[in-house]
Amino acid sequence: MEEERKKKLYGWGAAVVIFVVLMIVTPAIPQSQEYHDFADHRCLFLGIPNTLNVISNFPFLVVGIVGLILCYHGNYFRLSLQGELWGWSIFFLGVAAVAFGSSYYHLKPNDARLVWDRLPMTIAVTSIMAIFIIERIDEKTGTTSIIPLVVAGILSILYWRQAYHFFDDLRPYALVQFVPCIVIPLMAILMPPMYTHSSYWLWAAGKSFRHQIPCE
């Protein structure tokens, strides 16, 4: 048990060291203002600017609410671990919140509103990473990593926004977003699953991250 704990501490320590080294050796990634220039600027009805960009976020609300209901109503997903329930609850809350945050951003795209677009997406991405750790590595490790991973995601956005006037640096945010894109497929391929049909993780993760990681 003590040996296992040491391995986990070494793993987290190595992750911190790698992050610090990357921050030292890589240049800052500024937020391009061209990012806010979307193709569709039409106001089609009800006086909603960028109408299609705004209303296209509604399905996120539907998926998030339905997911939460299925998590708690009769345990439709047959979740056997408490950590899974917490992780999926946070994930679906994040997905539902995308509808509000992204709609708010697309009404008037700018850096200040972009925070609210990225925040719920990051919560969803980091929570699903924790869920995957629960399924593929260890229940306790995954459960205890839910809050740290979500907090790390939130801090990566706050760092960009708070440091905007000094550094305008997206590196921590990019790291939080792209690491799951690499780690989740590797875990899906190399580590045995807890459930059947877990190969669908690769498809789901790919679809999810394709929509949640913008090109800066």
Backbone as JSON, one array per atom type, in Angstrom:
{
  "sequence": "MEEERKKKLYGWGAAVVIFVVLMIVTPAIPQSQEYHDFADHRCLFLGIPNTLNVISNFPFLVVGIVGLILCYHGNYFRLSLQGELWGWSIFFLGVAAVAFGSSYYHLKPNDARLVWDRLPMTIAVTSIMAIFIIERIDEKTGTTSIIPLVVAGILSILYWRQAYHFFDDLRPYALVQFVPCIVIPLMAILMPPMYTHSSYWLWAAGKSFRHQIPCE",
  "N": [[0.83, -1.21, 0.0], [1.91, 1.24, 0.84], [3.93, 1.44, -1.03], [2.46, 1.71, -3.36], [1.28, 4.16, -2.91], [3.5, 5.81, -2.95], [4.23, 5.59, -5.63], [2.1, 6.9, -6.86], [2.45, 9.48, -5.85], [4.92, 10.09, -6.96], [4.18, 10.07, -9.61], [2.37, 12.27, -9.79], [4.18, 14.23, -9.03], [6.02, 14.11, -11.14], [4.38, 14.99, -13.19], [3.92, 17.64, -12.44], [6.53, 18.67, -12.6], [7.04, 18.34, -15.36], [5.12, 20.09, -16.37], [6.06, 22.57, -15.38], [8.55, 22.71, -16.68], [7.72, 22.8, -19.36], [6.41, 25.27, -19.33], [8.57, 26.9, -19.04], [10.26, 26.47, -21.25], [8.74, 26.82, -23.53], [7.19, 29.21, -25.76], [4.89, 31.9, -24.97], [1.38, 31.6, -25.67], [-0.62, 33.62, -27.34], [-4.01, 34.94, -27.26], [-5.67, 34.94, -30.18], [-7.3, 37.57, -31.82], [-8.72, 37.22, -34.09], [-10.03, 34.91, -33.73], [-12.55, 35.45, -32.77], [-14.01, 36.17, -34.94], [-16.48, 35.01, -36.5], [-18.03, 33.08, -39.12], [-20.78, 33.36, -39.6], [-22.74, 36.06, -39.24], [-25.32, 36.77, -39.13], [-28.52, 38.13, -38.22], [-31.19, 36.53, -37.62], [-33.77, 36.11, -36.47], [-35.99, 37.31, -33.86], [-34.32, 39.29, -33.05], [-31.84, 38.33, -32.31], [-28.43, 38.45, -32.28], [-25.94, 36.97, -34.4], [-27.36, 34.6, -34.86], [-27.6, 31.72, -35.52], [-25.24, 30.71, -34.44], [-25.72, 31.12, -31.78], [-28.2, 29.79, -31.08], [-27.57, 27.2, -31.73], [-26.4, 26.05, -29.59], [-28.29, 25.05, -27.92], [-28.87, 22.2, -27.93], [-26.89, 21.2, -26.18], [-27.86, 21.79, -23.65], [-30.1, 20.14, -23.54], [-28.94, 17.56, -23.74], [-27.34, 17.6, -21.43], [-29.24, 17.85, -19.32], [-30.85, 15.57, -19.73], [-28.89, 13.6, -19.39], [-28.22, 13.96, -16.66], [-30.66, 13.29, -15.46], [-30.87, 10.58, -16.19], [-28.72, 9.59, -14.81], [-29.54, 9.62, -12.17], [-32.15, 8.73, -12.04], [-33.37, 5.79, -11.46], [-30.89, 4.74, -11.96], [-29.97, 4.49, -14.7], [-27.64, 4.28, -16.23], [-26.35, 2.34, -14.89], [-24.33, 2.73, -12.94], [-21.82, 1.73, -10.81], [-20.11, 2.68, -8.91], [-19.44, 5.22, -6.49], [-17.78, 7.34, -7.14], [-17.96, 7.37, -9.91], [-20.59, 8.25, -10.26], [-20.44, 10.84, -9.2], [-18.53, 11.93, -10.95], [-19.79, 11.7, -13.51], [-22.02, 13.27, -13.0], [-20.92, 15.84, -12.66], [-19.84, 16.08, -15.19], [-22.16, 16.1, -16.9], [-23.43, 18.34, -15.86], [-21.58, 20.27, -16.63], [-21.81, 20.01, -19.42], [-24.49, 20.83, -19.8], [-24.24, 23.46, -18.92], [-22.72, 24.55, -20.92], [-24.52, 25.35, -22.85], [-25.5, 27.77, -21.89], [-23.17, 29.32, -21.33], [-21.77, 29.32, -23.8], [-23.69, 30.37, -25.52], [-23.98, 32.92, -24.44], [-21.44, 33.93, -24.99], [-21.4, 33.88, -27.84], [-23.32, 35.73, -28.48], [-22.07, 38.18, -28.36], [-19.13, 38.07, -29.31], [-16.1, 38.14, -27.57], [-13.04, 38.53, -25.65], [-13.62, 38.67, -22.88], [-16.15, 37.47, -22.64], [-15.53, 35.03, -23.65], [-14.41, 33.56, -21.64], [-16.6, 32.48, -20.27], [-17.56, 30.79, -22.14], [-15.57, 28.88, -22.38], [-15.28, 27.87, -19.81], [-17.41, 25.99, -18.85], [-16.98, 23.96, -20.77], [-14.41, 23.13, -20.17], [-14.75, 22.11, -17.6], [-16.32, 19.88, -18.21], [-14.52, 18.39, -19.81], [-12.35, 17.85, -18.05], [-13.62, 16.44, -16.01], [-14.46, 14.14, -17.31], [-12.07, 13.0, -17.84], [-11.28, 12.25, -15.28], [-13.26, 10.34, -14.78], [-12.51, 8.4, -16.57], [-10.1, 7.6, -15.48], [-11.03, 6.38, -13.17], [-12.34, 4.18, -14.29], [-10.33, 2.83, -15.74], [-7.92, 2.77, -14.3], [-7.89, 3.11, -11.31], [-10.29, 3.11, -8.75], [-10.23, 4.72, -6.38], [-8.12, 6.5, -6.91], [-9.09, 7.8, -9.21], [-11.48, 8.94, -8.22], [-10.57, 10.7, -6.22], [-9.23, 12.41, -7.84], [-11.03, 13.94, -9.2], [-11.9, 16.55, -8.24], [-9.34, 17.96, -8.08], [-8.59, 17.88, -10.84], [-10.7, 19.25, -12.12], [-10.48, 21.73, -10.84], [-7.91, 22.43, -11.71], [-8.43, 22.8, -14.42], [-10.19, 25.01, -14.32], [-8.48, 26.92, -13.17], [-6.62, 27.17, -15.22], [-8.01, 28.64, -17.09], [-8.55, 30.97, -15.64], [-5.96, 31.83, -15.25], [-5.2, 32.54, -17.87], [-7.04, 34.63, -18.32], [-6.71, 36.42, -16.13], [-4.05, 36.97, -16.37], [-4.04, 38.28, -18.67], [-3.52, 41.02, -19.32], [-0.87, 41.09, -18.85], [0.55, 38.8, -19.79], [-1.03, 37.36, -21.63], [-1.56, 34.52, -22.16], [-2.1, 31.31, -23.26], [-1.14, 28.81, -22.67], [-1.36, 27.04, -20.27], [-4.13, 26.48, -20.41], [-4.32, 25.28, -22.95], [-2.81, 23.0, -22.47], [-4.35, 21.64, -20.54], [-6.53, 21.04, -22.11], [-5.52, 19.51, -24.28], [-4.04, 17.34, -23.27], [-5.88, 15.29, -22.3], [-6.76, 14.44, -24.82], [-4.7, 12.93, -25.75], [-4.08, 11.14, -23.68], [-6.48, 9.73, -23.03], [-7.2, 8.14, -25.4], [-4.89, 6.49, -25.4], [-5.1, 5.17, -22.93], [-7.47, 3.83, -23.38], [-6.71, 2.01, -25.29], [-4.53, 0.6, -24.18], [-5.13, -0.21, -21.56], [-7.09, -2.46, -19.61], [-10.69, -2.52, -19.72], [-13.37, -1.67, -17.4], [-15.94, -2.12, -18.09], [-18.04, -3.61, -20.66], [-18.02, -2.85, -24.2], [-16.42, -0.62, -24.08], [-14.81, 0.37, -26.0], [-16.13, 2.28, -27.36], [-15.51, 4.59, -26.11], [-13.35, 5.79, -27.4], [-14.48, 6.78, -29.76], [-16.45, 8.51, -28.68], [-14.89, 10.25, -27.13], [-13.31, 11.4, -29.1], [-15.23, 12.76, -30.67], [-16.23, 14.5, -28.74], [-13.97, 16.07, -27.91], [-13.26, 17.17, -30.3], [-15.17, 19.1, -30.72], [-14.84, 20.65, -28.49], [-12.29, 21.69, -28.28], [-10.95, 24.49, -29.4], [-9.42, 25.93, -32.32], [-6.75, 27.94, -31.85]],
  "CA": [[0.0, 0.0, 0.0], [2.82, 2.39, 0.91], [4.63, 1.51, -2.31], [1.5, 2.23, -4.33], [1.11, 5.58, -2.62], [4.71, 6.48, -3.42], [4.16, 5.65, -7.09], [1.15, 7.96, -7.22], [3.08, 10.76, -5.55], [5.95, 10.3, -7.98], [3.49, 10.39, -10.85], [1.92, 13.66, -9.71], [5.38, 15.07, -9.01], [6.55, 14.16, -12.5], [3.47, 15.82, -13.98], [4.18, 19.04, -12.08], [7.84, 19.03, -13.16], [6.88, 18.47, -16.81], [4.38, 21.33, -16.61], [6.96, 23.71, -15.13], [9.54, 22.74, -17.75], [7.04, 23.28, -20.57], [6.16, 26.7, -19.18], [9.85, 27.61, -19.14], [10.93, 26.32, -22.55], [7.85, 27.13, -24.65], [6.75, 30.61, -25.78], [3.49, 32.16, -24.63], [0.41, 31.48, -26.77], [-1.61, 34.69, -27.17], [-5.35, 34.73, -27.79], [-5.87, 35.66, -31.43], [-8.59, 38.26, -31.91], [-9.42, 36.68, -35.26], [-10.83, 33.79, -33.25], [-13.91, 35.91, -32.52], [-14.63, 36.54, -36.21], [-17.16, 33.83, -37.03], [-18.52, 33.24, -40.49], [-22.2, 33.72, -39.65], [-23.05, 37.24, -38.42], [-26.7, 37.14, -39.42], [-29.54, 38.25, -37.17], [-32.27, 35.92, -38.4], [-35.08, 36.32, -35.86], [-36.08, 37.73, -32.46], [-33.27, 40.25, -32.75], [-30.68, 37.64, -31.73], [-27.25, 38.55, -33.15], [-25.24, 35.69, -34.63], [-28.46, 33.73, -34.43], [-27.34, 30.29, -35.59], [-24.17, 30.38, -33.49], [-26.29, 31.15, -30.43], [-29.22, 28.76, -30.83], [-27.01, 25.86, -31.94], [-25.93, 25.54, -28.3], [-29.42, 24.5, -27.16], [-28.77, 20.75, -27.7], [-26.06, 20.91, -25.01], [-28.74, 21.83, -22.49], [-30.93, 18.94, -23.58], [-28.09, 16.41, -23.42], [-26.93, 17.7, -20.04], [-30.37, 17.56, -18.43], [-31.21, 14.15, -19.9], [-27.83, 12.81, -18.76], [-28.37, 14.03, -15.2], [-31.85, 12.52, -15.09], [-30.58, 9.16, -16.33], [-27.76, 9.22, -13.76], [-30.17, 9.51, -10.85], [-33.46, 8.1, -12.11], [-33.28, 4.35, -11.69], [-29.52, 4.39, -12.33], [-30.06, 4.0, -16.07], [-26.3, 3.95, -16.72], [-25.85, 1.24, -14.06], [-23.07, 3.13, -12.32], [-21.65, 0.91, -9.6], [-19.19, 3.33, -7.99], [-19.84, 6.57, -6.12], [-16.96, 8.28, -7.9], [-18.53, 7.47, -11.26], [-21.79, 9.09, -10.19], [-19.98, 12.23, -9.04], [-17.87, 12.36, -12.18], [-20.76, 11.89, -14.58], [-22.88, 14.4, -12.63], [-20.18, 17.06, -13.0], [-19.73, 16.13, -16.65], [-23.42, 16.53, -17.5], [-23.64, 19.74, -15.46], [-20.74, 21.06, -17.52], [-22.41, 20.0, -20.77], [-25.68, 21.7, -19.76], [-23.8, 24.85, -18.76], [-22.2, 25.01, -22.21], [-25.61, 26.01, -23.56], [-25.6, 29.15, -21.42], [-21.9, 30.01, -21.49], [-21.43, 29.49, -25.21], [-24.67, 31.3, -26.09], [-23.6, 34.26, -23.96], [-20.26, 34.35, -25.75], [-21.69, 34.09, -29.25], [-24.13, 36.94, -28.65], [-21.13, 39.27, -28.59], [-17.83, 37.41, -29.09], [-14.91, 38.88, -27.15], [-12.25, 37.76, -24.69], [-14.28, 38.61, -21.58], [-17.22, 36.48, -22.71], [-14.95, 33.74, -24.0], [-14.2, 32.85, -20.37], [-17.82, 31.73, -19.93], [-17.69, 29.74, -23.15], [-14.57, 27.84, -22.12], [-15.36, 27.33, -18.45], [-18.16, 24.72, -18.76], [-16.34, 22.94, -21.6], [-13.25, 22.62, -19.44], [-15.27, 21.28, -16.52], [-16.73, 18.61, -18.81], [-13.34, 17.65, -20.26], [-11.56, 17.37, -16.91], [-14.38, 15.43, -15.26], [-14.47, 12.87, -18.06], [-10.73, 12.44, -17.64], [-11.33, 11.57, -13.98], [-14.1, 9.15, -14.96], [-11.72, 7.4, -17.28], [-9.12, 7.09, -14.51], [-11.79, 5.45, -12.32], [-12.65, 2.95, -15.02], [-9.18, 2.13, -16.3], [-6.77, 2.67, -13.41], [-8.2, 2.8, -9.91], [-11.46, 3.87, -8.3], [-9.86, 5.74, -5.4], [-7.31, 7.52, -7.59], [-9.96, 8.58, -10.08], [-12.43, 9.73, -7.43], [-9.85, 11.8, -5.57], [-8.68, 13.33, -8.86], [-12.1, 14.72, -9.83], [-11.82, 17.96, -7.85], [-8.09, 18.58, -8.56], [-8.58, 18.06, -12.3], [-11.64, 20.32, -12.45], [-9.87, 22.98, -10.37], [-6.8, 22.74, -12.62], [-9.03, 23.35, -15.63], [-10.68, 26.36, -14.02], [-7.31, 27.79, -12.96], [-5.98, 27.43, -16.51], [-8.76, 29.73, -17.72], [-8.32, 32.17, -14.85], [-4.59, 32.29, -15.53], [-5.22, 33.26, -19.14], [-7.81, 35.87, -18.24], [-6.12, 37.34, -15.16], [-2.73, 37.35, -16.86], [-4.25, 38.8, -20.02], [-2.87, 42.31, -19.5], [0.57, 40.95, -18.63], [1.16, 37.75, -20.59], [-1.95, 36.86, -22.65], [-0.93, 33.22, -22.36], [-3.06, 30.2, -23.26], [-0.45, 27.52, -22.54], [-1.99, 26.12, -19.32], [-5.43, 26.06, -20.94], [-4.08, 24.34, -24.05], [-2.33, 21.76, -21.89], [-5.5, 20.98, -19.92], [-7.41, 20.56, -23.17], [-4.92, 18.55, -25.2], [-3.56, 16.13, -22.59], [-6.88, 14.21, -22.39], [-6.85, 13.94, -26.2], [-3.64, 11.94, -25.92], [-4.11, 10.15, -22.61], [-7.68, 8.89, -23.08], [-7.06, 7.05, -26.38], [-3.85, 5.55, -24.97], [-5.66, 4.34, -21.86], [-8.5, 2.97, -23.97], [-6.05, 0.95, -26.06], [-3.54, -0.16, -23.43], [-5.58, -0.65, -20.25], [-8.35, -3.23, -19.68], [-11.85, -1.76, -19.26], [-14.23, -2.22, -16.36], [-17.22, -2.46, -18.7], [-18.02, -3.99, -22.07], [-18.28, -1.77, -25.17], [-15.66, 0.57, -23.73], [-14.13, 0.9, -27.18], [-16.86, 3.46, -27.81], [-14.86, 5.76, -25.5], [-12.51, 6.44, -28.4], [-15.36, 7.56, -30.64], [-17.08, 9.58, -27.91], [-13.88, 11.23, -26.75], [-12.92, 12.13, -30.3], [-16.3, 13.69, -31.03], [-16.33, 15.52, -27.7], [-12.85, 16.98, -27.91], [-13.24, 17.9, -31.57], [-16.04, 20.26, -30.58], [-14.52, 21.44, -27.32], [-10.97, 22.3, -28.35], [-10.92, 25.39, -30.53], [-8.13, 26.29, -32.9], [-6.42, 29.29, -31.41]],
  "C": [[0.87, 1.26, 0.0], [3.56, 2.57, -0.41], [3.73, 2.1, -3.39], [1.31, 3.73, -4.15], [2.31, 6.38, -3.13], [4.69, 6.63, -4.94], [3.23, 6.76, -7.55], [1.75, 9.34, -6.98], [4.16, 11.09, -6.57], [5.31, 10.7, -9.31], [3.01, 11.83, -10.88], [3.11, 14.62, -9.72], [5.97, 15.22, -10.39], [5.69, 15.06, -13.38], [3.71, 17.31, -13.71], [5.5, 19.52, -12.69], [7.74, 19.25, -14.67], [6.15, 19.77, -17.16], [5.28, 22.55, -16.45], [7.99, 23.84, -16.25], [8.93, 23.27, -19.04], [6.78, 24.78, -20.51], [7.44, 27.51, -19.35], [10.37, 27.62, -20.58], [10.04, 26.68, -23.74], [7.41, 28.6, -24.6], [5.28, 30.73, -25.41], [2.62, 32.03, -25.87], [-0.65, 32.55, -26.57], [-2.96, 34.3, -27.76], [-5.53, 35.58, -29.04], [-7.25, 36.31, -31.45], [-9.38, 37.83, -33.13], [-10.31, 35.5, -34.87], [-12.3, 34.18, -33.1], [-14.68, 36.24, -33.81], [-15.25, 35.31, -36.86], [-17.8, 34.13, -38.38], [-19.95, 33.79, -40.54], [-22.48, 34.88, -38.69], [-24.52, 37.64, -38.56], [-27.57, 37.22, -38.16], [-30.85, 37.8, -37.81], [-33.65, 36.14, -37.8], [-34.94, 36.7, -34.39], [-34.96, 38.7, -32.06], [-32.02, 39.64, -32.15], [-29.5, 37.77, -32.69], [-26.55, 37.19, -33.26], [-26.17, 34.52, -34.32], [-28.11, 32.24, -34.41], [-26.24, 29.86, -34.62], [-24.71, 30.31, -32.07], [-27.22, 29.96, -30.19], [-28.69, 27.35, -31.03], [-26.47, 25.26, -30.65], [-27.05, 24.9, -27.48], [-29.32, 22.99, -26.94], [-27.88, 20.37, -26.51], [-26.91, 20.88, -23.74], [-29.58, 20.57, -22.4], [-30.12, 17.71, -23.16], [-27.7, 16.43, -21.95], [-28.04, 17.33, -19.08], [-30.77, 16.09, -18.51], [-30.17, 13.26, -19.22], [-27.94, 12.8, -17.25], [-29.56, 13.21, -14.73], [-31.55, 11.02, -15.14], [-29.56, 8.68, -15.3], [-28.48, 8.88, -12.46], [-31.53, 8.81, -10.87], [-33.31, 6.62, -12.46], [-31.9, 3.88, -12.11], [-29.47, 3.76, -13.72], [-28.71, 3.55, -16.6], [-25.65, 2.81, -15.93], [-24.46, 1.55, -13.5], [-22.93, 2.42, -10.98], [-20.77, 1.58, -8.55], [-19.62, 4.77, -7.73], [-19.06, 7.61, -6.92], [-17.46, 8.46, -9.32], [-19.74, 8.4, -11.27], [-21.41, 10.56, -10.05], [-19.39, 12.75, -10.34], [-18.85, 12.63, -13.3], [-21.71, 13.05, -14.28], [-22.2, 15.72, -13.0], [-20.07, 17.21, -14.51], [-21.01, 16.66, -17.28], [-23.81, 17.94, -17.07], [-22.82, 20.67, -16.36], [-21.32, 21.15, -18.92], [-23.63, 20.92, -20.82], [-25.28, 23.17, -19.69], [-23.2, 25.42, -20.04], [-23.28, 25.79, -22.96], [-25.7, 27.49, -23.17], [-24.31, 29.93, -21.68], [-21.57, 30.3, -22.94], [-22.42, 30.44, -25.9], [-24.34, 32.73, -25.69], [-22.41, 34.79, -24.74], [-20.62, 34.71, -27.18], [-22.63, 35.27, -29.51], [-23.25, 38.14, -28.97], [-19.72, 38.75, -28.33], [-16.71, 38.38, -28.73], [-14.21, 38.07, -26.07], [-12.96, 37.61, -23.34], [-15.38, 37.55, -21.57], [-16.7, 35.09, -23.03], [-14.66, 32.9, -22.76], [-15.4, 31.95, -20.08], [-18.14, 30.67, -20.97], [-16.77, 28.57, -22.81], [-14.74, 27.16, -20.77], [-16.16, 26.03, -18.38], [-17.56, 23.61, -19.61], [-15.18, 22.3, -20.86], [-13.68, 21.74, -18.28], [-15.68, 19.91, -17.05], [-15.52, 17.76, -19.2], [-12.57, 17.06, -19.08], [-12.31, 16.31, -16.11], [-14.4, 14.1, -15.99], [-13.1, 12.2, -18.0], [-10.69, 11.67, -16.32], [-12.16, 10.3, -14.05], [-13.3, 8.03, -15.61], [-10.66, 6.79, -16.37], [-9.8, 6.08, -13.59], [-11.97, 4.12, -13.02], [-11.4, 2.15, -15.38], [-8.02, 1.93, -15.32], [-7.17, 2.23, -12.01], [-9.34, 3.7, -9.45], [-11.06, 5.02, -7.37], [-9.07, 6.87, -6.05], [-8.19, 8.42, -8.45], [-10.91, 9.47, -9.3], [-11.75, 10.92, -6.78], [-9.28, 12.8, -6.57], [-9.75, 14.21, -9.48], [-11.95, 16.21, -9.52], [-10.51, 18.6, -8.31], [-8.07, 18.83, -10.06], [-9.51, 19.2, -12.72], [-11.07, 21.68, -12.03], [-8.72, 23.4, -11.28], [-7.33, 23.35, -13.92], [-9.51, 24.77, -15.44], [-9.53, 27.35, -13.87], [-6.62, 28.12, -14.28], [-6.68, 28.56, -17.25], [-8.54, 31.04, -16.97], [-6.92, 32.73, -15.08], [-4.55, 33.09, -16.82], [-5.9, 34.62, -18.98], [-7.16, 36.89, -17.3], [-4.75, 37.83, -15.62], [-2.81, 38.05, -18.22], [-3.47, 40.09, -20.26], [-1.36, 42.23, -19.35], [1.2, 39.96, -19.61], [0.29, 37.34, -21.79], [-1.5, 35.47, -23.09], [-1.94, 32.08, -22.2], [-2.41, 28.84, -23.0], [-1.08, 26.59, -21.5], [-3.34, 25.6, -19.81], [-5.26, 25.03, -22.05], [-3.64, 22.99, -23.52], [-3.48, 20.96, -21.28], [-6.42, 20.38, -20.98], [-6.81, 19.42, -23.98], [-4.42, 17.27, -24.53], [-4.6, 15.01, -22.62], [-7.0, 13.62, -23.79], [-5.82, 12.85, -26.46], [-3.81, 10.79, -24.94], [-5.31, 9.2, -22.73], [-7.59, 7.81, -24.16], [-6.0, 6.02, -25.99], [-4.37, 4.61, -23.89], [-6.69, 3.37, -22.41], [-7.88, 1.78, -24.7], [-5.23, 0.02, -25.16], [-4.05, -0.75, -22.12], [-6.92, -1.37, -20.35], [-9.52, -2.43, -19.11], [-12.59, -2.45, -18.12], [-15.53, -2.74, -16.97], [-17.01, -2.95, -20.13], [-18.33, -2.76, -22.93], [-17.5, -0.5, -24.84], [-14.88, 1.13, -24.91], [-14.84, 2.13, -27.72], [-16.32, 4.74, -27.18], [-14.06, 6.52, -26.55], [-13.35, 7.32, -29.32], [-15.95, 8.75, -29.9], [-16.09, 10.67, -27.55], [-13.47, 12.06, -27.95], [-13.96, 13.15, -30.7], [-16.37, 14.83, -30.03], [-15.22, 16.54, -27.81], [-12.76, 17.75, -29.22], [-14.06, 19.17, -31.46], [-15.59, 21.18, -29.45], [-13.16, 22.1, -27.37], [-10.9, 23.18, -29.59], [-9.52, 25.58, -31.07], [-7.85, 27.74, -32.52], [-5.63, 30.02, -32.47]]
}
